[in-house]
Amino acid sequence: MKAVVQLLRCWGFLSVFYFALGSMNPAFAQWVQTNGPYGGYVRSLAVSGTNIFAATDGGVFLSAVNGTSWSVVNSGLTNTNVWDLAVSGTDLFAGTDGGVFLSTNNGTSWTAANSGLIHTRVKALTVSGANFFAGTTGGIFLSTNNGTSWTEVSSGLTDTVVLALAYSDAHLFAGTQSGVFLSTNNGTSWTAANTGLPLHAFVNALAVSGANLFAGISGGVFLSTNNGTSWTAVNSGLTNKDVRALAFSGTNLFAGTSGGVFLSTDNGTSWTAVNTGLTKTRVLELAASGNNLFAGTFCGGVFRSANNGTSWTEVNFGLTNSSVRAFSVSGANLFAGAVGSGVFLSTNNGASWTEVNSGLTKLDVRALAVSDGDLFAGTDGGGVFRSTDNGTTWTEVNAGLRWDTDVQALAVSGRNLFAGTYNGGIFLSTDRGTSWTAVNAGLTNTNIWSLAVSGANLFAGTYGGGVFRSTNNGTSWAAVNTGLRNTDVRALAVNGETLFAGTYYGGVFRSTDNGASWTKVSTGLTNTAVFALAISDSNLFAGTLGGVFLSTNNGASWTAVNTGLIDSSVWALSVSGNNLFAATYSSGVWRRPLSEMITLVEGRSTSLPAQFNLEQNFPNPFNPTTTISFRLQSKSFVMLKVFDALGREVSTLFSEELPAGTYARQWHAEGLASGVYFYRFQAGSFSETKKLILLR
């Protein structure tokens, strides 16, 4: 069965396969990850034989075919925010925000390997023989038994935020936020080795070739030929000096920068840009495998070159950790706007996605809208783009937009197109985006998060200013906030005569009089950070930082509908046909049939938790907010409190009787110092305590 699933995943049919299973047996009823959009934030690459592994903020992906296709390999990886990967023999290690994880079967399963690792945000890994080193935000740790146990080895390391590690003969080097440190005794003691480096250099990468040690910093590449005793800048031809990655392929040295990849064939004496075909030029990682060079990018996934960087090809099929912020539906076409990756089109309910970015020069897409067959994309820093051919080609349409071209929201009202911007207010176009006019009279808050149209009324949700209403196409605005106790409005939705506002950590509010007054409707909404709202018939869905919730009674009560949704940070929702689509922070787009969720809510008592359970908070470590979840088998009086390391109570999250179900609550640690805290959960006779780490 496993082999069949892997084969289907590689060929792009996995979501269809799971969907078929779900329709056959209610036990499989759940959210299904669609096959895209592709790309995402690739922080590290590792090669083991013919296998290539990619570390992302959505977990680990594996390709056994030179990046042609990828499969997610996260089973047992309880923290999927992965910073680095390392290979030791047949063992694969992942450094995450939750410590180190070990896989002995190419990522098929993972086990936490954190005993003694008191700082668990691991950003760098390196292996030398039987010695395995982990660089964390709190120093360096050594394991001599494949991660079974760890010992801190940070004596003399005056900067404990470790970004890179490298080993050469008996010399261990650590790149930190303030330069390079050297240890000649496996980390027992450290000495600064910074002569010639700029003061407080952020060392993002280290690479060793023979007697040459290279450091990549935000000011270029530096070379040491004497184990770090002294450094010399080697930047001739390096037109972008924000260096994030270094890698050797034979005698060729490559540098990954925020402006693409550069090649040196003479140990850094001179550099040449090698970026043809590299459409995403913010490079975070480089790795060589045989004749192939791979580049991991910021929000653009992985690129491959088979000719030393002369040309590059995007190889992202199956790499589904993209961050999606926007949706739009036009007939059978579903469009998704991804951060850093542009616009993707699916014509088959997400079974496959195609990148449609020709002419879209700004790829950070925050809003999408369809008007009379035209597709509009609002971007971060690039204003508005228009496509008249379903995204095949794009044209910039920004005449009249202010200098502030960060477009967060788009709305259509008849022939009028509205754009809500970050700190620039609202703009109106009556000619399909050809020209724009500011329409901000009376809009006392110009930071626009959301827009909605209800008949002759136009509504704008703002950051800190609540909701504004215009009855004359934006010519004038008036605040309509009576009863709206949270004024950070991230989402708006209209259902007939009823208007809903989703707020950031304030839940959902409802107005039945065009915003003149509001009532909070958040009972059962256990996560109140609401980023998206969607309506299908009389059903209201909310996308939150704790997943998706459904209300079948205009918000009077809510039920979580998250089964199978492993990424609970939902940024956008869209109804297309019989399905609800959810855009997530780090795992692309997910799909679930509407009828399935509505049926589950109507029969909620049949799917109650089988036992009491306290989940590990996520993220962990965190700054300054984390989510704590728990399950109640039966109605119970619940106490959930947070204590510091000395046992002093610092916060009470729950102290009330709750019905059986699944709950989650955010903890905001504003004003508290970094360190270890504990949260204790009591429900009847059940009690459990877990640790959480605040890391500023």
N, C-alpha and C positions, 0 to 999 in steps of 0.2 A: 504493500500500500504506500509506504514512504517513497519508494522509487517512483511510483506513478505520480504522486503529488509533486515531487521534484521535477519530473519531466514536464508535467503540465505547467508548473510555475515558469520554467525556462522558456516555454513556448507561448507564454502569455495567456493561458487558458485557466489559470488557477481560480480566478474569481468566478468564472462561469461554472467550474466544477463544483465549488463549494455551494454556489447558489442552487445548483441542481440537487445537491444533497439536502439543502435546507428545505426545498419544496417537497421532498419526499418524506422527511421525518422531522417533526417539530423539535426533536432534540438538538437539531443543528441550527435552530432559529437564532440568528445573531447578525451583527454587522460583518460585512465582508470588505476587505481592503481591495480596491480596484487596482488595475495594473498601471498605475501612474497617478499623476504626472511623474515624470522621471527627473533626476537631478538631485538637488539638495546639497547639504553642507558636509563635505568630505574632509575630515581632519587628518586622517592617517591612512596609509596603505602599507600592507605587509605581504610578502611573497613567501610561500611555502611550497616548493616543488612546482607543480603546474597550477596551484591554487593562488588566487589573489583575493585578499580580504580588504574591505573598506570600512573604516571606522567613521560613524556618523552620529548626529544627535538623535537618530532614530534607531540606533543599534548597529549591529555588524552585518555586512553583506558579503557574500561569497560568489566569486566567478571562477569557474574551472575552464573557461573558454576565452581567455585573454580579454575579458571585459565585454564580450559580445552580449552576454546576458548575466543577470545577477539574481541571487536568491537571498532572502533574509534568513539569518541563522542566529536567532535570539533566544532559543529555548533555555530557560534557567538564568538568563541575563536579566536580573531584576532591576538593574539600572542601565538604561539604554542610551544615556548621554555619554558616548564613548570618545575619549580624547586620543588614545594611542593604542597601538598594537605591537606585539613583539612575538617572534617565533624562536623556540628553543627545541631543536630536534623535531619531534612530532607534536610538541605542545604549543598551543597558541594562547597568548595572554592578552587580555583587554584591560586597559586602564580607564576607569569611569569616574563619574561623580560619586559613585558608591563603592569605590575601592577597586581591587583587582579581581578579575574572574579568569578561570582556567578552563580551556577546552582541550581534550585529548583526542577529539574525533572531528577535527576540521570545522568546529563551530556547531555541530549537530546538537550538542548540549553543553551547558556551562555550569561551573560550580564556583561559588565565592571562595576566594583564597585571601582572607583578610586578617587572620589572627595576628595580633600585635601591630597592625597597621592603624595607628591612632589618628592619622590624617588620611581621609579616604577620597579626596579629590585628586586623582592621579592623572597628571598631564604628560608624563614621559616614562618610558620603559627602555631598559637595555639589558642585554644578557652577555656575560663573559664566562664561558665554561660553566662551572656549577654555581656561579654567582649571578643573582638576578636582582637588579636595582629598579626601584620605583621612585620617580621624582614627583612629589606632591606639592600642594600649596602650603605645606607645613614642614618641609624638609625631605630628606632622602632616607629610604628604607632598603635594607638588604635582606634577601632570603637565600638560603643555601639549600633549600629543599623544595624547589618548585612552587613556592608560594604557600606552603603549608604553614609557615610561621615567618614573622618579620621582626627585624630589629632596626631601630633608628640609628643612622650613621650620619649625623649632621654636625659633629663637633667642628667649629671653625667656619661653618657655613653661615655667614652673617646675613645673607638673603636666602630665606627658606622657600620662596616661591620659585619652584624649579620648572622651567619650560622645555628643556632639552637635556639629553644625556648622550655621551659617546665614550667608547672605550678604545684605547690604543695601547697595545702591549700591556704594561703594568700601570698605565695612566688612565684614570677615570676623570672625565670632564663633565661639569654641570653648567648649563646655561641658565641664568636667572634673570630677574628683572633689573639687576644692577651689574651685569657682567658675567665673566667666566670664573669658575672655581676648579681647582685641581686637587685630586687625591691620589697618592701613590701607594696607599695601603687599604684598598677596597672600601674607602669611605670612612675609615676610622678617624681620620682628621682631614681637614680641607684648608687650602690656602687660596687667596684671591690671585688670579692670573690675568690681570687686566691692562698691563702696560701697553699703551698704544691704542686701546679701545676708547671710544668716547665715554665721558662720564655718565654713569647710570645707564649703560647700554642694555636695552631689552634684547636678550639673546634668544631668538626664536628657533634657531637651527644650528646643529653642529654636524660636521662631516670630516672623516679621516681618510687620507690616502697616503700610505707609506709614512714618511716623516712629516707630512703636511697636515695641519689641522685648520679647518675653515670654520668660521663663525658667521652666521647670517643674522644681521640685526636690522633695526628700522633705519639704519644709516648706510646700509650696503653690506659688502662681503669683506671680511678681514682674514688674513692668513698668518699663521704662526708656524715657524719651522723648528721651534725649540720648546715644544710642549707647553705653549702658553706663556713662556717667560716674557715674550714681546710679540706685538701684533703690528701688521702693516695693512693698510687699506688696499684692496685690489678691485677697483671699481671702473676701470677704463671701459667705456662703452655700455656700462650698466645704467641705462637711462631711467630706470625705476629702482630706487634703493630701499624700498620697503620689502626686505627679504624675509620670507616666511618659511622657505624650505630649501634644502640642499641635497643633492644626490649625485653619485657617480655611476656612470655606465661605461665600463672600460676605463679609458683615460679621459673621458669627457666629463666635465663638471657642469651640472645644471643648477640654476638658481630659480626658484619659484618666487615671484613677487606679486604685489598688488596690481602690476601692469603686465603680467604674463611671464613667460619662461625665457631665460637667457642661457646661452651656451658658451663655455670657455674650454678651449682645447690646450691651453697653456697655463694651467693652474691658477687661473684668475687674472693673469696679466692683462688679458683683453676679453671682452664679452660681445656677443652678438644676439640680438633678439631673434627667437625662433617661435613665432606665434601664428603662422598661417593655419587657419582653420580652428584656432583656439578662440571660440566665440565668448567664453567666460574667462576673463583674464586675471581674476583675483585668485591666485594659486596658493593653496595652503599646504600641499604635500606633493612630493615626487617619489617615485619608486621605479626601479629598473627590474625587468624580468626577461631574461634572454635578450632578444633583439628589440624588445618593446620597452618604451618608457611611458609611464602613466602619471597623469597629473590630477590630483584631487583639488577641486575648486570650491569657492564659497558660493553656495546656492546653485552651482552649475553642474554638479556631479563629477564624473570622471571622463577624461580625454586620454586617447592613446596615440602614440607616435611610433612608427616602425622604422623611422629614418632619422634618428637623433634630433627630433624636433623640427625637421624641415617642414613637415605638415602634420596636422592633428585631426583626429576623428572623434566625435562624441560617442562614448560607449556607455550608455545609461539605461539600456533596456532592463527593466526589473528593479532598478535602483529607486525605490518608491519612498524615499524619506524627504521628499520635497515639502516645503512649507507653503501651503495654499491659503490665500487670504480672500479670494473673490470667486463668485460663481455667476453665470448667466445662462439662461436657456432660450434657445430659438428653435422651435419645432423639435426635430429629433436631434439637434445639435446641443451638446453640453460643453460649455467653455469654463475653464478653470484658470485663474490668474495666480501664478506662483511667485514667491519672493525670490528675485534674482534669476529666475528661469523663464519669465515671460508668460505667454498664453499657450494653453494646450486645448485641443479639440478632441472630443469623443463623440462618435456617431452610434455607439453601441452600448450605451449605459455604463461606460467605464471599463468595458472588457479590454479596450486598448485606447491609447491616447497618442495624439500626434502633435508635435511642437509646431506652432504656427506663428513665427516671429519675424518673418521677412519685413524689414522696414521699421520694426519696433526697436528703436535704439535705446530705450530705457526698459529694462527687464524686471524691475521691481514693481509688480502690478498689484494695486490695492483695491481697485474697483472695476466692475464690468457692467455694461448695460446695452440692451438692444433697442433700437428705435427705427421703425420702418425698414427693417432688413439690414440696417447698418449696425455694426458692432463697435462699441466704444470702450477703450481701456484707460482708466485713470492710473497714473504711475507716480512713484515716489521720486520727485526731482525732475520729471520729464513731461509733466502736464498730461494732456489728453491725446490719444491716438485714435484714428478711425479706420475701420476696415469695411469695405463694401463687398468682400468675397469670402465671408466666414473665416477671417483671420489669415487667409493665404498671403495677403499683403497689407501693410499698414502705412498710414500717412499721419504725420504730426499735424494736429489742428489746435494751435495754441494762440492764435492772434487775439490779443486783448486780455489774455490771462496775465496776472501780475507776475512779479519776480518769484512769488511763492507758487511753485508749480507742483507741490506735493498734494496730489488729488486723492482724498480718502473715500469719497462717496460720489456716486452718480445716480441721477433719477430722471425719469422721463414723464412728462405730462403733455399729452398731445404732441404738438410739434416742438415743444420746448424741452431743451436738455439742460439740466442743472448739474454743476460740479461743486462739491464741497471740498474745501482745501484746508490744509493744516496752517492755521494762523492767518489765512488770507481771506476767509469768508466764503461766500457763495457767488458763483458766476453763472450767467444765463447765456445760452446760445439758441437762436431761433433759426439758424441756417445750417444745421447738422454739424456744428462745431467749427465752421469756417471762421466765425468771429465770436468773441465773448464780451459780455458786459458785466461788471461787478454789480450785484444787487444786495447791498448790505445795510440799507437804511433801517435803523432800529435794532440791528443785530449787534448787541453789546458784547457778545462773545463770538469771535471769528475762527475759533478752532473747531472745525466741523468733523464729526465722526460718522454721522448717518443722515440720510434723507429719506422721506417717504411722501407719497402723494395720496390724498383721500378726497376725491371729488374736486372741488375748487380750492381745496386747502393743500398747502405745501408745508411740511414739517421738517425741522432741522434739529438733530441731536448734537449737542456740543460737549466739549470737555470742560466741566465745571460750571457751565452756564445753563444747564438744563435744556428744555425744549423751547423752540421758537416756532411761531406760526405766521404764515403769510397767506392772505386771501386774494392777492393780486399779482401772482407770478413773481414774487420776490421784490416787488417795488418797495414794499415796507414790511417790517417784521415786528412782532410783539412776543415777549416772553410769556409762556403759558405753563407755569410751574406749581400752581397751588396743589399741595399734597404730595408733590414729587420730592421725597426726602433725600434722594441721591441725585445730584445734578451732573454726574459723569455718564452721559447717555451714549452707549456704544451701538445700539441697534434700535430700529423702529420698524413696526409692521402694522398693517391695516387689515381688519377683517370686518367688512361691511361698515357699520357706523362706529366700530370700536377700534381704538388706537392703543397699541402696546409699546412700551419703552423698556428696553433692556439696559440695565445700568451696571457699572463696574463695582462689584461687591455690594450692590444694593438690591439685587434681584430684579423682578419684573413689576412694572406699574401699568395700570389700565385706566384709560379715559373713555367715557361714553359721550362726552360733550365737546369733541374737537380740541381737547387739551385744556379746557377751562378748569378742570379739576381732575385729580389723579388719586387712585387707590392702589396700595401695594397688594399684589396678588402673587405671593411667593411661598405659600404653604406647601411643604414637600420638596421645594427647590433647595436641596442641601448644598448646592454650590451657587453662590449669588454673583459670581463674576460672569456676567452675561455679555457675550460678544456677538451673538447672532440670533435672529428670530425668523421663523418661516411658518407659513400657514397653508394647510391643505384642507379644504372644506371647512369644517368647524373645529379642526384640530390645530393646536398651536405648539410649535416646537421651539425650544431654547437651546442654543449651543453655548456651553460654558467652559470654564477651566476644569470642570469636573465631569465633562461629557455632555450627553444630550438628554433633555427632559421633555416630557410630553404632558400637555394639558388638554383634556377633552371638554372642559367646562369654562372656557374663556379665562383661564388662569386661576380659577378658584382653588385648584389643587394640582399638584405636579407629581409625576412618577418618572424615575430614572429609567431610560431605555438604552442601556449601555453594553449589553451582553456582546462580547467579542470585540468591543472597541478598545484596543490596547493603548491608543493615544487619546487621552481624555481632554486635551487642549483643543477645543473646537472653535475655529475662527469664523467659519461661514457655513450656512445651510442653504440648500436649494431643493425644491421639489421638481422632479422631472418625471412625467408619466406616473407610474405607480410606485416610484421609489423616492426616498429621501437621501440626499447626498450630504456628507459632512466633510468639510475641509479641515485638516488638522495641522498642528504646529510642526510636526516632524515626521509624518508618515503618509503624506499625500491625501488622497480622497478615498472615503469609505462610502458604502452603499447599503441600504436596508429597505425592504419592502414596507410601505406604509401600513398595509393591512396587518402585517405581522405585529407591529408595535401597538397598534390600536387594540388588537385582540388580546395582547399580553396585559395591557392596562385594564381592560374590562374583566379579565380573569386574574387579577393581581395576586389573590390569595393562594393560587396554585404554584407560584414561583417565589415564595418567601425563602429567605436563607435557611439552610439546614442546620446551622449552628451559629454560636456567637463567635465573632472573629474581629481582631484588630489588625489593620494593615500597616505596613511600614509607610511612613510619610513620604511624599514625593513632591518636589525633588528633595534629595538629601545627599550632601549638604545643600543649604538653601540661603538665599539673601534677597529680600527679607521675609518672603512669603512662602509657605509650604501648605500642602493639603494633607489632612489626616482623615482616613476613611475607616468605617467599621460596619459590621453586620449584626443585626439583632434577630435571633431566632423567634423571639416572642416579645410581647409588650413588656417593657422594662423601664425602671427609673435609671437614667444614664448619667454618670459623672465622667467627664473627660477634662483632665487638668494637665497643665504643663508646669514642670518644676526645673529649677536650675540644678547645677551639679552639687550644691550644698543641701538640696532638699527643700528649698524655699519655693512656695507656690508663686508663679509669675503670671498665670493666666487660667481662666476657666472657660472652656469652649462649650461644654454642655453641662446642664444641671436641671434635668427635666425628664418627665415621662414621655417615652416615644413608642409608637407602634412598631411591630416587626417590620424589618426592611433594611435597605442599604443606605448609609448616610456618609456625607463627607463635609468637612468644614475647613476653611482656610484659617491658618494662624499667621498673624502679622506681628513680626518681632521688632517693630520699630522701637528704637531707643535702647535695645538690649545689646550687650557686648557679644562678640564672637565667642563661641565655646560649645560645650556639650550640654544639652538639655534632655529632659526625660518627659514623656507623656504617659499618663496612667489612665486606663479605661476601666470603669466598673459598670456592670449591668447585672443587677441582681447579685447572684453569688459568683458570677464570672468576673475575673480581674486579670489584667495584663498590662505590662509596662514595656515601652520601647524607647530607644535612644534616637535623638535627632541632633543635627549639628548645624549651628548658625555660623556661616563663614562670610565675613564681610571683606 
